[in-house]
Amino acid sequence: MIFSHSFLLAENSQDHDPLYALTGGQAILGVVGVFVFFTISGYLIAQSFEQTRSPPVFLAKRALRIFPGLLACLAVCVFVIGPLVTALPLRDYFSRPQTWLFLLHNAVLDVDYNRLPGVEFWHGNIGGIVNGPLWSLPCEMLMYLMLFALGLCRLLTLPVCLLLVAIGMSAIWFDTAGETFGGALWLLGFFAAGMCGYKLRGRSASWGLLDGRWALLALLGLGLSIPAHRFIVAFPICGGYLTLWLALTPRLPPLRAARFGDLSYGLYIYGWPVEQCVVYWSGATAPWWAVFLIAAPATAALAFLSWHLVERPSRWRSRRTVHLPRPQNDQPAAANP
């Protein structure tokens, strides 16, 4: 996502994003990163609900995963980035109600309030947006609540999950993203695809669901969707399957992606504001590759601090640190509530 946003923020255009060029303008790498995230999230959150005996504990786990890191990031934006970038005197910056409204609105996931007074990183339609990727967090919380309600009603079943995939794909087909709750409905198919993957986990060996031939078929389907101009519509099924296949197939060696901690959330919420700062301090002259090369390690450092100082200490105390599971010996995967 940091790589994809480097084009947008450095050039105010997505034209040079590799996936944008490959798909003829249908998608960018950053958006596909969101699709992949929601697919993995659907798998893990479905697993979390089934393996958490207390519904209130499940909700507490979900809130503790989102809000502590978010509040810390908002504090950095308001009290560090804002004062460094704003064109206003600091007294005026902190006396403006918009400064505190930004903090309050985003803290309750009202993410449309996305600018700080006097803060403009560069001249352009999105040059003043402080943290654009936060748009997906309300959608994520709605997915949690939907899954929670389905679980309480004993409707967290494979047929219901498949129905949700179909509803989500219909929302993409009819382009509901600009409507009320449309963004969440637009992302529903990807989250539900992950839920389907979890419900099918025990059948992967007996049905051959992790067979490489299925992966090749999904890759072919995704490729054919490009000339048909249906890349995003096809992604919940084809891309969702490929995401879970890459994560779960025992044929591939596991990646030690979490050896420094679970940095994924920190990378997501800090990437955009760090890149905006790089563009600002370069005088909006840095090329996309320079923005990426500077912002990537800086964001990783912030994500490391966020995980070890904020996110990990805030997690539910009974939680075990487990990575995305891989089925072995036809047994259900380990818990990652």
C-alpha positions in Angstrom: 0.0 0.0 0.0 2.9 2.4 0.7 4.3 1.5 -2.7 1.0 2.2 -4.4 0.3 5.5 -2.6 3.8 6.8 -3.5 2.6 7.3 -7.1 -0.6 9.0 -6.0 1.0 11.4 -3.5 4.1 12.2 -5.5 2.4 12.6 -8.9 -1.2 13.3 -7.9 -2.0 10.5 -10.4 -2.4 6.7 -10.3 -1.4 6.3 -14.0 2.0 4.8 -13.2 0.8 2.3 -10.6 1.8 -1.1 -12.1 -1.6 -2.7 -11.5 -3.5 0.3 -12.8 -1.6 0.0 -16.1 -2.0 -3.8 -16.2 -5.7 -3.7 -15.6 -6.4 -0.8 -17.8 -7.4 1.5 -15.0 -9.6 -1.0 -13.1 -7.6 -1.1 -9.8 -4.4 0.0 -8.1 -2.1 -2.1 -5.9 -3.3 -0.2 -2.8 -6.9 -1.1 -3.3 -6.1 -4.7 -4.0 -4.1 -4.6 -0.7 -7.4 -3.7 1.0 -9.1 -6.6 -0.7 -6.4 -9.0 0.5 -6.5 -7.6 4.0 -10.3 -8.0 4.2 -10.1 -11.6 2.9 -7.5 -12.5 5.6 -9.5 -10.6 8.2 -12.7 -12.6 7.3 -10.8 -15.8 7.9 -9.3 -14.9 11.2 -12.3 -13.0 12.6 -14.6 -16.0 11.9 -12.0 -18.2 13.6 -11.9 -15.8 16.5 -15.6 -15.8 17.1 -15.9 -19.6 17.0 -13.0 -20.0 19.5 -14.0 -17.2 21.8 -16.6 -18.6 24.2 -17.8 -15.2 25.5 -19.4 -12.8 23.0 -18.5 -9.7 25.1 -14.9 -10.9 25.1 -15.0 -11.2 21.3 -16.2 -7.6 21.0 -13.5 -6.4 23.5 -10.8 -8.2 21.5 -12.0 -6.5 18.3 -12.1 -3.0 19.9 -8.7 -3.5 21.5 -7.2 -4.4 18.2 -8.5 -1.3 16.4 -8.7 1.6 18.8 -5.5 1.8 20.9 -3.3 1.9 17.8 -5.7 4.3 16.0 -5.8 6.7 18.9 -2.0 6.8 19.1 -1.8 7.5 15.4 -4.3 10.3 15.6 -2.3 11.8 18.5 0.8 11.7 16.3 -1.1 13.4 13.4 -2.6 16.1 15.7 0.3 16.9 18.0 3.4 16.1 15.9 2.6 16.3 12.2 0.0 19.0 12.4 2.2 21.5 14.3 5.2 20.8 11.9 3.2 21.3 8.7 0.5 23.8 9.5 0.8 27.3 8.0 -0.9 28.8 11.1 0.8 30.0 14.3 0.7 27.2 16.8 -1.6 29.1 19.1 -4.1 29.5 16.2 -3.7 25.8 15.2 -4.5 24.6 18.7 -7.3 27.1 19.2 -9.2 26.1 16.1 -12.1 23.7 16.9 -11.2 21.8 13.7 -8.0 20.5 15.3 -10.0 18.8 18.1 -12.8 17.8 15.9 -10.4 15.9 13.7 -9.2 14.0 16.8 -12.7 13.3 18.2 -14.4 12.4 14.9 -11.7 10.0 13.8 -11.5 8.5 17.2 -15.1 7.3 16.8 -14.5 6.3 13.1 -16.1 9.3 11.5 -13.2 9.4 9.1 -14.7 11.8 6.6 -13.3 14.6 8.9 -9.8 14.2 7.4 -8.1 17.6 7.4 -6.3 19.7 10.0 -6.4 23.5 10.0 -3.6 25.1 7.9 -2.2 21.7 7.0 -1.5 21.3 3.3 1.3 18.9 2.3 1.2 19.9 -1.3 -1.2 21.8 -3.6 -3.7 19.4 -5.0 -7.2 17.9 -4.4 -5.8 15.4 -1.8 -2.8 17.4 -0.7 -4.4 18.3 2.6 -5.8 14.8 3.6 -4.0 13.8 6.7 -4.7 10.0 6.7 -6.7 8.8 3.8 -6.6 5.0 4.4 -8.6 5.3 7.6 -11.7 5.1 5.3 -11.7 1.3 5.6 -11.7 1.1 9.4 -15.5 1.8 9.8 -16.1 -0.9 7.1 -13.9 -3.3 9.1 -15.9 -2.6 12.3 -19.1 -3.1 10.5 -17.8 -6.5 9.3 -17.0 -7.5 12.9 -20.5 -6.5 14.0 -22.1 -8.4 11.1 -20.1 -11.5 11.9 -20.9 -11.1 15.6 -24.7 -10.9 14.9 -24.5 -13.9 12.5 -22.7 -15.9 15.2 -25.2 -15.1 17.9 -28.0 -16.1 15.6 -26.2 -19.3 14.7 -26.1 -18.3 11.1 -22.3 -18.4 10.7 -22.6 -21.2 8.2 -21.1 -21.9 4.8 -24.3 -21.2 2.8 -24.8 -17.9 4.5 -21.2 -17.0 3.9 -21.6 -17.9 0.2 -24.7 -15.7 0.0 -22.7 -12.8 1.5 -20.0 -13.3 -1.2 -22.8 -13.0 -3.8 -24.2 -9.9 -2.2 -20.8 -8.3 -2.1 -20.1 -9.1 -5.7 -23.5 -7.6 -6.7 -22.5 -4.5 -4.8 -19.3 -4.2 -6.8 -21.2 -4.8 -10.0 -23.7 -2.0 -9.3 -20.9 0.2 -7.8 -22.4 1.0 -4.4 -19.1 2.5 -3.1 -20.4 6.1 -3.0 -23.7 5.3 -1.2 -24.4 5.3 2.5 -22.7 2.1 3.9 -21.8 1.5 0.3 -18.1 1.2 1.0 -18.8 -1.6 3.6 -21.2 -3.4 1.2 -18.5 -3.0 -1.6 -16.0 -4.8 0.6 -18.4 -7.4 1.9 -17.5 -9.9 -0.8 -13.8 -10.0 0.2 -14.5 -10.4 3.9 -17.1 -13.1 3.2 -14.7 -14.9 1.0 -12.3 -15.2 4.0 -15.2 -16.4 6.1 -15.9 -19.1 3.5 -12.3 -20.1 3.6 -12.5 -20.6 7.3 -15.7 -22.7 7.1 -14.0 -24.9 4.4 -10.8 -25.3 6.3 -11.5 -28.9 7.5 -12.3 -30.0 4.0 -9.2 -28.7 2.3 -7.4 -32.0 2.2 -10.3 -34.3 1.5 -11.7 -32.1 -1.3 -8.3 -31.0 -2.6 -9.2 -27.3 -2.1 -5.5 -26.5 -1.7 -4.5 -28.3 -4.9 -2.3 -26.1 -7.0 -4.5 -26.7 -10.0 -7.3 -24.7 -8.4 -4.8 -21.9 -7.8 -3.9 -21.9 -11.5 -7.6 -21.9 -12.4 -8.2 -18.9 -10.0 -5.2 -17.1 -11.5 -6.5 -17.7 -15.0 -9.9 -16.4 -14.0 -8.4 -13.3 -12.6 -6.4 -12.8 -15.8 -9.4 -13.3 -18.0 -11.4 -10.8 -15.9 -9.0 -8.0 -17.0 -10.0 -7.8 -20.7 -13.6 -8.4 -19.6 -13.3 -5.3 -17.4 -14.5 -7.3 -14.4 -11.3 -7.5 -12.4 -12.7 -6.2 -9.1 -15.9 -8.3 -9.5 -13.9 -11.4 -10.0 -11.5 -10.7 -7.1 -13.6 -11.9 -4.2 -13.6 -15.5 -5.6 -10.4 -15.7 -7.7 -8.3 -13.3 -5.7 -9.7 -14.4 -2.4 -8.9 -18.0 -3.2 -5.4 -17.1 -4.2 -4.9 -15.1 -1.0 -5.9 -18.0 1.2 -4.1 -20.6 -1.0 -0.8 -18.7 -0.6 -1.4 -18.4 3.1 -2.5 -21.9 3.8 -0.9 -24.3 1.4 1.7 -26.5 3.1 3.7 -26.7 -0.1 5.1 -23.2 0.4 7.5 -22.4 3.2 6.1 -20.1 5.9 7.3 -16.5 5.9 8.6 -15.1 9.0 6.7 -11.9 8.5 6.0 -11.4 12.2 9.5 -11.9 13.5 9.6 -8.2 14.6 5.9 -8.2 15.7 2.6 -7.8 13.9 3.4 -4.6 12.0 0.6 -4.8 9.5 -1.8 -2.4 11.2 0.9 0.1 12.0 2.1 0.1 8.4 -1.5 0.7 7.3 -2.4 3.6 9.5 1.0 5.4 9.4 2.0 4.9 5.7 -0.1 7.7 4.3 0.8 10.5 6.8 4.5 9.6 6.6 4.4 9.7 2.8 2.6 13.1 2.9 5.4 14.4 5.1 8.1 13.2 2.7 6.3 14.9 -0.1 5.9 18.1 2.0 9.6 18.2 3.1 10.8 17.6 -0.4 8.9 20.6 -1.6 6.6 18.3 -3.6 9.5 17.6 -6.0 10.5 14.1 -4.9 9.8 11.3 -7.5 7.6 8.4 -6.5 10.5 6.1 -5.9 12.2 8.5 -3.5 8.9 8.9 -1.6 8.6 5.2 -1.3 12.3 4.5 -0.4 12.2 7.1 2.4 8.7 6.5 3.7 8.8 2.6 3.8 11.5 2.3 6.5 10.2 5.3 8.4 6.7 3.8 8.5 8.1 0.4 9.5 9.9 2.0 12.4 6.6 3.7 13.5 4.7 0.4 13.1 7.4 -1.4 15.2 6.9 1.2 18.0 3.1 1.1 17.6 3.1 -2.7 18.0 5.4 -3.0 20.9 4.4 0.2 22.8 0.6 0.4 22.1 -1.0 -2.5 20.3 0.6 -5.5 21.9 0.2 -4.2 25.5 -3.5 -3.4 24.7 -4.4 -6.8 23.5 -6.7 -9.1 25.4 -4.5 -10.7 28.1 -5.6 -14.3 27.4 -4.7 -14.0 23.8 -2.1 -16.2 22.3 0.2 -15.0 19.6 -0.5 -17.1 16.6 0.0 -16.5 12.9 -2.3 -17.2 10.0 -2.7 -21.0 10.4 -1.7 -23.7 7.9 -3.7 -26.9 8.1 -1.6 -30.0 8.8 -2.5 -33.7 8.9 -6.1 -32.8 8.0 -6.6 -31.1 11.4 -8.3 -27.7 11.9 -5.9 -24.8 12.1 -4.6 -23.4 15.4 -6.4 -20.5 17.1 -5.8 -16.9 16.4 -8.7 -15.2 18.2 
